Amino acid sequence: MILIPDRYKGLLREIQANLTLYIGVTIGGMSMGYSAIAMPDIEREQETIFTNTTTATTTAIFSPIDADREALSWFASFVNIGQFFGGLVGGMSGGFLGPKRTITMACAPILAGWLAIALSPNIYLLILGRFITGLGTACVSANCSMLVAQFTCTARRGVFLSLFTLMVSTGILIIYCVGAVLQWRLVVAIPVSFTFLFFLGLLLLPESPIWLLGHNGVEDAREALQWLRGSDNVEKELDDLRLTQDKMDTKLTLREALGNFRRRDVYRPVLLVLFNMIFVMLTGPFAIVFYAVDIFRSSGVSIDNHIAAIVMALTRVVTGACAIFFIHKIPRVRLALFSMMVMGLSMGLLGFTLYCKHVEYFFPGINIIPLICVFMYMAAFGAGAGPLQWVWMGELVPPEYKVFSGVITSIGTLTIFLITKLFPSLISVLMLHGTFWLFCGVCTLTCILYIFLFPETKELSILQIKHMFQGSGENKDSVASTPPSIDKSKSSQSDLP
């Protein structure tokens, strides 16, 4: 038996808990990248019908899916409709049943959705499978960031929260790699295996300490903290949780949370996280992920389109790993601003290059610049703006208003749906270069958002962040190192006015 020193028990428990949660996020990444590898396969199978009908219908277990380009665009984007409803369900369920229990229950629709995709005889069941998969993965996403923030001590919170986008990118990379060598139905075996592993890992974890404190009592919350920290000395952290807990008698449903939305310490952080997620999604990262192979083909990149997509996903993974270091060392707003500027520059240059191709103005390197621009864009997204949207969700949204995390996730996924569904139409209207210039413009607007509205939260506890938004005249870059005193006679009122 291996004896673990006491000083490492807490770290190892946090790693176990958070990496288990991020298996679910990785499955979500697989669902996002799946359409990029499935759509070309489905189209090739349709071509086989016309070239060799007999072979196509007698050598395969399933007949080729009959779907036109419009139906396939619904297949690509309908996962986001499921994510929209899943975010709402996950946010509300997390408040009533507990975030960890909600995530565990979400394994059922995730598994059912992937199996529906693998066994689908037609495009309609394919789209339904995408919807169900999105429903389940969004229930995970809606609760993951806040649960990671509660599972992790303040010193390591930023590092673990920054893993969200890295794990999404890892899921996309895995599905791209497997999709390059396996038929699209067989690829489903990978996310199904991950789902079983995810479910088994969740059985070993405690529920959210702050949820237990508000619903089951102090003893259950203490036991959860003692397991997570690997120590019995958790009274100081337990006292802090009492100041931010969502007590059972407050019953903050979505309607009641909206009733408190007029409060500065509620509406300001929620709106900042919401608009940041909308703007980041409108810059087009998932349009590029969903249509990666098609984009490289349309850009005239002179390398294998699947290899280019895999290298792009690998770039996101590598930069996502770098983001762990960046978020730990660099102030949040400064990192977000720099990454968004690089994203905007990449989209602007990509649009210029494709415009030159459109007007038949050729110059040396014109065929390789689109590849470089896409890689720069995805690298900047993975190293800064991508993970920071989830870091800010975990840090800024008040824990007692976790229902808003589900709303934010739903609206974010609805934005992804709109941009991925409209992407082919945007190309038809604005052409490819104009579409990327539009993304560049959104990047510019997002930079303005960071400069004028976003506070700096690096190395602040959740309680300090809460007090920062309660104030009225603080400088956005400065907060007292210790939280203001609290009138304990009002603590029973929780955060309700």
N, C-alpha and C positions, 0 to 999 in steps of 0.2 A: 504494500500500500504506500502511495506517495504522500508524504507529509508536505502541505503547503504552508509556508510562513504566514502568520496572521496578517502581516502588512500587505500581502498580495491577494488575500481572499476576496476583499471587496472589489478589487480591480477585475479579477477573474469572473466573479459573479456578474458584474456589469457587462463584461464582454459577452458572457454566455447569454444574458437576457437580451441585450441589444442586437446581437448578431442573429439570434433566433427571430426577433421581430423583423429584421431586415431580409430574412429569407422570403417573407411575404412580399416585401417591396421588390425583391428580385423577380418574383413571379409576375408582379405587375409590369416590370420592365419587359419581360418576355411577351406579355400580351400586347404591349405597345409596338414592339419590333416585329411581331409575327406577320402582320399584313405585308410587310416589305418583302418577305421571302415566300409567302403563300401566293400572292397575286401573280407574280410571273409564272409560278408553277401551274396555277389554275389556267392561265392563258395558254401555256404550252400544251396542256392536256386538251384544251378546246381545239387547238390547231391540229392535234393528232386525229381528231374526229374526221377532219376533212381530208387528211393525207392518207390515213390507214384506218378506216372505221372498224374493220374486222379485228385488227390487233388491239385497238383501243378498248373494245368491248369484251374481249375474251381473255386477255392476259391480266386484267386488273380486277380486284375484288369489288371496287366501287367504280361506277361510271364517272366520266369527267363531269365536273360541275358546269352547268349551262348558265352563263352569266355574262352580260355585256359590261362595258367599262363603267357605266353609271351604277349598276348593281355592285360591282366590286368596290367602288368608292364608298358605298354604304357599308360594305363588309369591313373596309379599313377603318371607318370613322365611328361605327355604331358601338364600339367598345366604350367610347366616351359618353354615350347616352346612359349606358349601364353605370358608368362611374359617377355620372351626375346624380342618379337616384341612390347609388351606393353611398356616396358621401353624405347625403341627407340621412339615410337610414343608419349609417355607421355613427354619425355624430349624435343622433338622438339615442340610439341604443347604447352607446358608450356611457351616456349619463345615467341611464336606468339600470343596465345590466352590468356595467363595468367595462372599460376599454379592452382589457385582456380577454374577458369572456366573449365580447363582441368579435374580436379578431379570431378567436378560436372557432366560433360559429361560422365565420365567413369562409372557412375552408370548404364547407359543403357546396356553396354555389361556385366557388372557384373550380373545384373538381368536376362538378356537373357541366360547367361551361366548356371546359377543355375536352371532355368526353363527347359532348354534343358536336364540337368542331371536328374531332377525329372521325366520328361515325356518320357525319352528315351526308345525305344523298343529294341535297340540293342547296341552293344559295340561301334559301329562307332559314333553314336550320343552322346554317353557318352564321348568319347574322344574329339569330337568337343566341347561339353559343357565345358569340362575341359580347352580346348584351349581358348575359349571365356572368361571364368571366369578369367584365368590367364592374358589375354590381359587387362581386365579392372582393376584388382587389381594392376598390375604393373604400369599402368598409375598413380594410386594413390601413390604407393611407390616412383616412380621417382620424384615426386614433394613434397612429404610430409615433408621430413627432412629439405629441404631448406625453405619451407613455415613455418614450426615450428620455425626455427631459426630466421626468419624475424618477425613472430608474437610475439616473446618473447623478453623481455629485457635481456641484457647481464647477469645480476645476476641470472636469472632463466633459461637461455638457456640450460645449461647442464642437468638440472633436466627434462625439458620437452622433450629434444631430447632422453634421456635415456628411455623414455616410449615406444619407438618403438618396441623393442623386447618383452617388457612386454605385449603389446597389441597383438602382434603376438601369444605369448604363451597363452594369455587369449582366443584367438580365437580357438587355438588347443584344449585347455582344455574344452571349451564349446562343441565343436563338438565331442570330445571323450565321454563326459558325456551323451550327448543326444543320441549318437550312441550306447551306451551301453543298452539303453532301447527302442529305436525306430528303425524301419526298415529304411534302408539306403535312400529310396526315401522320407520318411516322414521327415528325418533330414533336408532336404533342406528348410523346412519352416523357420528354424531359420536364416540362412544367408539372405534369401529373406526379412524377417522382418527387419533385421539390415540394409539392403540396402535402404529400404524406409525411415527408421529413419535417415540414413546418408544423404540422398538427402535433406530431410527437414531441417536438421541442417545446411547444407552448404548454403542454401538460406539466412541465417541470417548473414553470415560472409562477411567481405570485401575482396577485391582482395589483392594480395601481394603488400605492400607499395612500394617496390623497382621497381616492374614491372609497377605500376601506375606512378611512377616518370619518368620512361623512355619512357612510351607510352602515358599516358594521361595528364601528367603535374603535377606541384607542388601541386595544390589545391586538386586534388583527392588523392594524396599520403598523404597530411596533414590530410584530413578527415579520411582516413583509420587508420593512426597512432593515431589520437585523439580518435577514437572508441576503438582501441585496448588498449590504455593506460588509458582510462577513464579520460583524462585530455586534456586541450587545450595547455599545455606547452610541445610541442614536437619539437620545433625549433632546439634544439641541435641534436636530433636524426635525424631530417630531413637533417641537414647539413652533418652529417656522411653518410647518404644514398647517397647524391650527389657525394661523393667521390668514391663510389663503384657501382653506378647505371649502368644498361645496357640500354643506350639511344637508342631510336628508330632508329637514323640515323646510328648506328653501325651495326644493323641487324646481330647479331652473330648467323648465322645458323651453323649447324654442320660442313659444309665445311670450313666456315670462322673461326670457333673456332679451327679446326684442323690446319688451316694456322698459327695460333698463338701458336701452341703447342710447338714450339721450345723455347718459353720463359720459364725461370726458374720458375717464379711465377705461371705458368700454368701447365707445365708438371709434376713438382715435386709433388704438392699436389694431382693432379688427379691420377698419377701413384701410389702414396702411398695408397690412398683410394681404388683404383682398386685392387692392389695386396693383400692388406689386406683382402678385401672381397673374392677374389678367394681362398686365403689360408684358411680363416675361413670356407668357404663352403666345401673345400676339406677335412677338419677334420671330416666331416660326420654328422653334427647335423641333417640335414633334411633327410638323409638316415635312421637315427634312428627314426625320427618322422613319415616318410612315411611307414616304415615297423615295427613299434613298436610292434604290436601284434605278428608278425611273429618272430621277434628277441627273444622275451621272450619265445615263444613256442620252438624255436630251441635251446635256452640256457638251457632248462629244468627247468626253474623257477617254483617252486612248489606253485604258487598262480594263481588265475584267470588272464588270459592274459589281458583282458579288464581292470580289476582293476589295474594291474600293469602299463598299459599305462596311465590310468587316474592319478595315483599317480605321474608318471613321468612328465606329463603335469602340474600337480599342483606344483611340485617342481620347474619347470621353471617359473611359475607365481610368486611363493613366492620369489625366488631368483631375478626375474626381478624387484619386488618391492624393494628388498634390494639394487638392482643396483642403484636406484634413490639416495639413501643415499651414496653409495660408490662413485658414479661419482661426487657427490657434494663435498665429503670430500677428496677423494684420487686422486693423480695425474693420468691422463689418462694412460700413458705408463706403470706405475707401476701396475695399476689394470689389464690392458690387459695382461701383462707378467705373473702375478700370476695366473690369471684365465686360461691362455693357458697351463701353467705348470701342473695345476690340471687336465685339460682335457687330456693332454698327458699321465700323470700318470694313469688316470682311464682307458684309452684305452689300455695301455700297460698291466695293471693288468688284465683287462677283457680278452685280448688275451691269457695271460698266463693261466688263469683259464680254458678257453675253450680248450686250447691245452692239459692241463692235462686231461680233460674229453675225448679228442680225443684219447689219448694214454692209457686211462683207468687207470690213476693214480688218485685215489680219496683220499680226505682228508676232515676233518670236516669243514663244512661251504661252501663246493664247490658249492652247489646249490643256496646259497644266495648271494655269492660274485658277480656274474654277475648283479644281481639287484642293489646292492650297487654301483658297478662301473658305471652303466648307470645313476643312480641318481646323483652321484658325477659329472659325465661328464656334464649332463644337467644343474645341479646347477651352475657349473663353467661357462658354456656357457651363461646362463641367467643372471649371476651376473656381467659379465665382457666383454668377447670378443663379445658376441652377440649384446648387445646394443651399445657398443663402435663403431662398424663399421658404425652405422647410425649417431652417434654423430659426428664422424670424417667426414662423408659425408656432414653433415650440416655445420660443422665448416671450413673444409679445402678447399672444392671446391669453387673457386671464384664465387660470386653470378652472375656476368655477363657471366659466362660460365656454366650456369645451364643445358645447353644441355648435358654436360658431365655426369651429375647426371643420366640422362636417359640411357646413354651408359654404365655407371658403373652398374646400376641396371640390364640392359639387360645381360651383361656379367656374373654378379653374378648369375642371374637366369638360364643362360645357364649352368653354372658350377653345379648348383643344379640339373638340368636335367641330366647332364652327370653322376653325382655321384649316383643319384637315379635310373637311367636307367641301369647303369652298376653294381649296388650293387649286384643283384642276380648273375651276371656273375663273379664278384670278389669273391663271396663266392664259386662258382663252381671251380675257378682256385686256389685261395689262401686259400680256406676254411674259416670258420667264424673267427677263431683265427688269421689267416694271414691278413684278411681284417682289423681287429681292430688294428693290429700292424702297418699296412700301415697308418691308421689314426693317430696313435701315432707318426710316423715319420714326418707327415705333421705338427703336433703340434710343434715338435721340430724346424722345419724350420721357423715356424711362430714366435716362441720366438726369433730366431736370427734376424728376420725382425724388431721386436719391439726394441731390444737392440741397434741395430746399425743405424737404419734409421728413426725411428719415432720421431717427435718433440713433446714437451709438450705444450698443448694448453689450459690447465685449467685456467679459469678466464681471458682469453684474449678476446678482442673484435674481431669481424670479420675483422675490419680494421687493427688491430695489427697483426693478423695472416697473412693477405695479405702482410704487410710490412716485416714480418719475412721471407717469401719465396722470396721476392724481393731482400733481402740481399744476400751476398755471403760468409761472414765469420763468421756469428753468431754461437754461441754455441747453440745446439739444445734445451737446457733447459733454455735459457735465452733470454728475449726480453725486450726492453725498455718499461717502464710502460706507456709511451705516444708515439703515432705514430709519425714518422718523418714528418717534414713539407712538404707540397705539393705545387708545383709550379702551382698556379691557372691559370696561362696563358695557361697551357696545359690541363686544366680540360676538355675542349671541345673535346679533343682527346680521352676521356674515357680511356680505358686500352690498346688501340691498339698502337703498336710501331710506 
